[in-house]
Structures are given as C-alpha cells and as structure tokens.
C-alpha cells in the first residue's frame, strides 16, 4: 500500500510530486497486469500484431511473383501472376483485419486496466484517515490525476507505436540481412541513424 504518512504527502507537494505519484500508482496497477485474464488478452493482441506485421511484410513478395509472371523476358505465366495478385490482396486484407482486431483488444485491455486502477485509488483515498484529508491540498489529488494521465499515455504510446514499430523494423532488418548481407544492413542502419540525427 501507499505510504500515507504526512511527511510523504508533504513531499508530493515538491517539484517531483508527479514522478513520485506515478511510482506509487504503479504498485496499484501491477496486480491487474499480472492477472491471468489480462495476460490472455495481451498474448492474443501480441499474436495478432505479429501476424499482421508478417503479412504486411510478405505482401510485396506476392506482388513480386505477379510481376515476374507477367515478365516477357521470363515468359508469360498467367497462373503465377493471378496467384501473386490474389496473395497480395489476401495478405493486405488479413493484415488490416488483424491490425484492427489487435487495436480492439488493446483498447479493452487498457480500458479495463485503467478502470480497475481508478477504482483502487478511489477506494484507497477514501480509506485514509481524517488527518490526511485535513492536511493535504488539491495539489496532491492533482498530482495523482496527472500521474494517471501520464501512465495512460505511456502505455498507449508503447503498445500502439513503439512495439509495432520495433517489430516491423526487426522483420525488415532480418530480410535485408538475409537477402543482401550484414554489411548492407549496417549501412542501412547507419544512414537511418544519420537521417534521424539531422532531422530530429
């Protein structure tokens, strides 16, 4: 449980009150993240994201087969072209469906988690003794609310942007290393790093 001493709450009034509140609130949300129900939702969402990214990366290869089937230099192969176009469309459609399904699962995951956390904090604040309510100010509750918003934004950013981007980057890096070799991969990383540094 959160330390409810007066000194602790006075410390929240300082410059690091939001940071301190966020650290304390994490103790409340950990049980939800460790529960079997939330873990199952997270596993399904991560599997959907993985399949979605794999299909998204595989779709250009289907288009490659279609172009090769229509290449005059290799002889027309309409069957390869048809299968390539069908495969491309199927990969893109399934990738989009899995992406939307993953977003829906993550929305449920975050909504239930934040709702559970808000209820825990509400119950905890109401269970504090009268001395806390007499000595604390609205800045303390503002810090708690600010910490809640910060945790929500952090989780949404990690789950919705960082994780998919890192997975797709890993898949593409693996393909580059497989088809062109590690030197080409290092060169690509170097150019990407320079581009990021000079355009940040």
BAFI-138215 format. One record per residue (C-alpha): residue in three letters; x, y, z; residue number from 1. Coordinates in nm, 3 decimals, padded with zeros to 5 digits. Example, Ala and Ser with C-alpha at 12.3 -4.5 7.8 and 13.67 -1.06 7.14 Angstrom:
<atoms>
(atom ALA; (01.230; -00.450; 00.780); 1)
(atom SER; (01.367; -00.106; 00.714); 2)
</atoms>
This chain:
<atoms>
(atom UNK; (00.000; 00.000; 00.000); 1)
(atom UNK; (00.099; 00.362; -00.047); 2)
(atom UNK; (00.270; 00.526; 00.248); 3)
(atom UNK; (00.006; 00.757; 00.398); 4)
(atom UNK; (00.229; 00.946; 00.640); 5)
(atom UNK; (00.207; 01.322; 00.648); 6)
(atom UNK; (00.571; 01.364; 00.554); 7)
(atom UNK; (00.520; 01.155; 00.242); 8)
(atom UNK; (00.226; 01.364; 00.130); 9)
(atom UNK; (00.413; 01.684; 00.200); 10)
(atom UNK; (00.692; 01.553; -00.019); 11)
(atom UNK; (00.441; 01.524; -00.302); 12)
(atom UNK; (00.398; 01.897; -00.291); 13)
(atom UNK; (00.753; 01.945; -00.423); 14)
(atom UNK; (00.878; 01.951; -00.778); 15)
(atom UNK; (00.889; 01.573; -00.806); 16)
(atom UNK; (00.533; 01.509; -00.689); 17)
(atom UNK; (00.406; 01.378; -01.023); 18)
(atom UNK; (00.704; 01.147; -01.061); 19)
(atom UNK; (00.660; 01.021; -00.706); 20)
(atom UNK; (00.286; 00.970; -00.756); 21)
(atom UNK; (00.344; 00.775; -01.078); 22)
(atom UNK; (00.588; 00.545; -00.899); 23)
(atom UNK; (00.339; 00.482; -00.620); 24)
(atom UNK; (00.044; 00.429; -00.857); 25)
(atom UNK; (00.239; 00.160; -01.048); 26)
(atom UNK; (00.212; -00.052; -00.731); 27)
(atom UNK; (-00.165; -00.049; -00.770); 28)
(atom UNK; (-00.176; -00.142; -01.139); 29)
(atom UNK; (00.075; -00.429; -01.126); 30)
(atom UNK; (-00.180; -00.682; -00.993); 31)
(atom UNK; (-00.404; -00.617; -01.294); 32)
(atom UNK; (-00.119; -00.664; -01.541); 33)
(atom UNK; (-00.023; -00.989; -01.365); 34)
(atom UNK; (-00.375; -01.132; -01.363); 35)
(atom UNK; (-00.447; -01.432; -01.592); 36)
(atom UNK; (-00.731; -01.254; -01.776); 37)
(atom UNK; (-00.521; -00.953; -01.872); 38)
(atom UNK; (-00.228; -01.174; -01.971); 39)
(atom UNK; (-00.451; -01.376; -02.206); 40)
(atom UNK; (-00.580; -01.059; -02.372); 41)
(atom UNK; (-00.226; -00.929; -02.409); 42)
(atom UNK; (-00.099; -01.258; -02.558); 43)
(atom UNK; (-00.379; -01.264; -02.818); 44)
(atom UNK; (-00.319; -00.899; -02.905); 45)
(atom UNK; (00.055; -00.954; -02.944); 46)
(atom UNK; (-00.004; -01.263; -03.162); 47)
(atom UNK; (-00.243; -01.064; -03.382); 48)
(atom UNK; (00.013; -00.786; -03.412); 49)
(atom UNK; (00.289; -01.033; -03.506); 50)
(atom UNK; (00.077; -01.199; -03.775); 51)
(atom UNK; (-00.033; -00.860; -03.904); 52)
(atom UNK; (00.325; -00.740; -03.945); 53)
(atom UNK; (00.439; -01.068; -04.104); 54)
(atom UNK; (00.158; -01.048; -04.362); 55)
(atom UNK; (00.232; -00.680; -04.427); 56)
(atom UNK; (00.598; -00.761; -04.495); 57)
(atom UNK; (00.504; -01.065; -04.707); 58)
(atom UNK; (00.261; -00.878; -04.933); 59)
(atom UNK; (00.530; -00.715; -05.154); 60)
(atom UNK; (00.673; -01.062; -05.226); 61)
(atom UNK; (00.334; -01.170; -05.361); 62)
(atom UNK; (00.337; -00.865; -05.585); 63)
(atom UNK; (00.688; -00.961; -05.695); 64)
(atom UNK; (00.559; -01.302; -05.808); 65)
(atom UNK; (00.280; -01.132; -06.004); 66)
(atom UNK; (00.528; -00.902; -06.181); 67)
(atom UNK; (00.760; -01.194; -06.257); 68)
(atom UNK; (00.466; -01.386; -06.404); 69)
(atom UNK; (00.399; -01.101; -06.644); 70)
(atom UNK; (00.765; -01.053; -06.736); 71)
(atom UNK; (00.827; -01.105; -07.107); 72)
(atom UNK; (01.191; -01.199; -07.051); 73)
(atom UNK; (01.093; -01.497; -06.836); 74)
(atom UNK; (00.792; -01.592; -07.044); 75)
(atom UNK; (00.434; -01.514; -06.955); 76)
(atom UNK; (00.299; -01.718; -06.666); 77)
(atom UNK; (-00.054; -01.601; -06.603); 78)
(atom UNK; (-00.111; -01.852; -06.324); 79)
(atom UNK; (00.180; -01.706; -06.125); 80)
(atom UNK; (00.050; -01.356; -06.193); 81)
(atom UNK; (-00.301; -01.444; -06.077); 82)
(atom UNK; (-00.179; -01.619; -05.764); 83)
(atom UNK; (00.055; -01.330; -05.688); 84)
(atom UNK; (-00.224; -01.072; -05.715); 85)
(atom UNK; (-00.462; -01.285; -05.508); 86)
(atom UNK; (-00.191; -01.343; -05.249); 87)
(atom UNK; (-00.113; -00.972; -05.232); 88)
(atom UNK; (-00.476; -00.878; -05.177); 89)
(atom UNK; (-00.526; -01.155; -04.922); 90)
(atom UNK; (-00.217; -01.055; -04.725); 91)
(atom UNK; (-00.318; -00.690; -04.717); 92)
(atom UNK; (-00.677; -00.768; -04.616); 93)
(atom UNK; (-00.578; -01.012; -04.342); 94)
(atom UNK; (-00.310; -00.774; -04.218); 95)
(atom UNK; (-00.565; -00.493; -04.186); 96)
(atom UNK; (-00.817; -00.719; -04.010); 97)
(atom UNK; (-00.559; -00.845; -03.763); 98)
(atom UNK; (-00.438; -00.489; -03.702); 99)
(atom UNK; (-00.790; -00.369; -03.623); 100)
(atom UNK; (-00.853; -00.674; -03.405); 101)
(atom UNK; (-00.534; -00.608; -03.214); 102)
(atom UNK; (-00.633; -00.242; -03.164); 103)
(atom UNK; (-00.973; -00.352; -03.033); 104)
(atom UNK; (-00.814; -00.594; -02.785); 105)
(atom UNK; (-00.565; -00.334; -02.664); 106)
(atom UNK; (-00.848; -00.085; -02.615); 107)
(atom UNK; (-01.029; -00.334; -02.392); 108)
(atom UNK; (-00.704; -00.415; -02.212); 109)
(atom UNK; (-00.622; -00.051; -02.138); 110)
(atom UNK; (-00.981; 00.048; -02.057); 111)
(atom UNK; (-01.028; -00.231; -01.803); 112)
(atom UNK; (-00.684; -00.175; -01.653); 113)
(atom UNK; (-00.730; 00.199; -01.607); 114)
(atom UNK; (-01.082; 00.150; -01.474); 115)
(atom UNK; (-00.954; -00.104; -01.223); 116)
(atom UNK; (-00.670; 00.130; -01.124); 117)
(atom UNK; (-00.904; 00.427; -01.078); 118)
(atom UNK; (-01.131; 00.220; -00.853); 119)
(atom UNK; (-00.836; 00.105; -00.644); 120)
(atom UNK; (-00.706; 00.460; -00.598); 121)
(atom UNK; (-01.056; 00.592; -00.521); 122)
(atom UNK; (-01.104; 00.327; -00.252); 123)
(atom UNK; (-00.757; 00.393; -00.112); 124)
(atom UNK; (-00.807; 00.769; -00.085); 125)
(atom UNK; (-01.140; 00.718; 00.093); 126)
(atom UNK; (-00.979; 00.476; 00.336); 127)
(atom UNK; (-00.720; 00.730; 00.454); 128)
(atom UNK; (-00.760; 00.883; 00.797); 129)
(atom UNK; (-00.911; 01.226; 00.862); 130)
(atom UNK; (-00.570; 01.383; 00.923); 131)
(atom UNK; (-00.470; 01.323; 00.563); 132)
(atom UNK; (-00.782; 01.498; 00.430); 133)
(atom UNK; (-00.725; 01.791; 00.666); 134)
(atom UNK; (-00.359; 01.844; 00.579); 135)
(atom UNK; (-00.348; 01.758; 00.207); 136)
(atom UNK; (-00.433; 02.011; -00.060); 137)
(atom UNK; (-00.590; 01.990; -00.401); 138)
(atom UNK; (-00.238; 01.980; -00.546); 139)
(atom UNK; (-00.197; 01.628; -00.405); 140)
(atom UNK; (-00.506; 01.499; -00.587); 141)
(atom UNK; (-00.398; 01.691; -00.896); 142)
(atom UNK; (-00.065; 01.509; -00.884); 143)
(atom UNK; (-00.244; 01.173; -00.861); 144)
(atom UNK; (-00.466; 01.261; -01.157); 145)
(atom UNK; (-00.165; 01.384; -01.352); 146)
(atom UNK; (00.018; 01.060; -01.280); 147)
(atom UNK; (-00.282; 00.858; -01.401); 148)
(atom UNK; (-00.288; 01.051; -01.729); 149)
(atom UNK; (00.087; 01.007; -01.768); 150)
(atom UNK; (00.063; 00.629; -01.714); 151)
(atom UNK; (-00.223; 00.602; -01.965); 152)
(atom UNK; (-00.032; 00.799; -02.229); 153)
(atom UNK; (00.285; 00.599; -02.170); 154)
(atom UNK; (00.108; 00.264; -02.206); 155)
(atom UNK; (-00.079; 00.376; -02.519); 156)
(atom UNK; (00.243; 00.507; -02.675); 157)
(atom UNK; (00.438; 00.189; -02.600); 158)
(atom UNK; (00.161; -00.051; -02.702); 159)
(atom UNK; (00.034; 00.144; -03.002); 160)
(atom UNK; (00.352; 00.287; -03.153); 161)
(atom UNK; (00.682; 00.164; -03.010); 162)
(atom UNK; (00.609; -00.212; -03.002); 163)
(atom UNK; (00.464; -00.240; -03.357); 164)
(atom UNK; (00.739; -00.019; -03.497); 165)
(atom UNK; (01.014; -00.222; -03.327); 166)
(atom UNK; (00.863; -00.549; -03.452); 167)
(atom UNK; (00.830; -00.428; -03.811); 168)
(atom UNK; (01.181; -00.282; -03.803); 169)
(atom UNK; (01.315; -00.617; -03.679); 170)
(atom UNK; (01.139; -00.807; -03.958); 171)
(atom UNK; (01.265; -00.574; -04.227); 172)
(atom UNK; (01.618; -00.579; -04.084); 173)
(atom UNK; (01.612; -00.959; -04.091); 174)
(atom UNK; (01.504; -00.961; -04.456); 175)
(atom UNK; (01.773; -00.712; -04.552); 176)
(atom UNK; (02.039; -00.918; -04.374); 177)
(atom UNK; (01.913; -01.239; -04.539); 178)
(atom UNK; (01.895; -01.108; -04.895); 179)
(atom UNK; (02.178; -00.853; -04.904); 180)
(atom UNK; (02.412; -00.944; -04.618); 181)
(atom UNK; (02.509; -00.786; -04.286); 182)
(atom UNK; (02.724; -00.512; -04.444); 183)
(atom UNK; (02.427; -00.374; -04.633); 184)
(atom UNK; (02.220; -00.392; -04.311); 185)
(atom UNK; (02.482; -00.197; -04.114); 186)
(atom UNK; (02.497; 00.060; -04.394); 187)
(atom UNK; (02.116; 00.094; -04.383); 188)
(atom UNK; (02.120; 00.140; -04.007); 189)
(atom UNK; (02.395; 00.400; -04.036); 190)
(atom UNK; (02.208; 00.603; -04.297); 191)
(atom UNK; (01.886; 00.578; -04.094); 192)
(atom UNK; (02.071; 00.692; -03.783); 193)
(atom UNK; (02.223; 00.991; -03.965); 194)
(atom UNK; (01.886; 01.083; -04.114); 195)
(atom UNK; (01.725; 01.067; -03.769); 196)
(atom UNK; (02.003; 01.272; -03.612); 197)
(atom UNK; (01.994; 01.554; -03.868); 198)
(atom UNK; (01.614; 01.572; -03.899); 199)
(atom UNK; (01.512; 01.541; -03.533); 200)
</atoms>
